[in-house]
Amino acid sequence: MSVESFVPSTALVSMTDSAIRYFESRLEDQPGNLVRLSTKASGCTGYAYVLDSVDNAQEGDELVKINDNITVAVAANAIELLRNTEIDYVKEGINGIVKFNNPNVVNECGCGESFSVS
């Protein structure tokens, strides 16, 4: 008889396979660049996600290595808002969109622009 234990994921953020393919193609001609994830005050419910391709992390950013080609720098002031967020890339018709599966969100505005956490 064996005993298995549940060990929760300790990654600050993660990416789906679809998101990995998307960001690898976006960074293909920018070797060494990071994906920087932050938030800004926005919309009717509080915060909006901000994604940038950057040369270097900013002071206090937490680095999450997704694979050999992708490292995400999470802004220091957004760490608690984004903890355990999964970044996804989905096709909606002919359009592709980056989606955030954030377990900390308690409310989103109707247009999807902003979110709030408890």
Summary of the structure (lengths in Angstrom):
residues: 118
radius of gyration: 15.4
end to end distance: 41.4
largest distance: 53.6
contacts: 301
relative contact order: 0.24
helix: 15%
strand: 43%
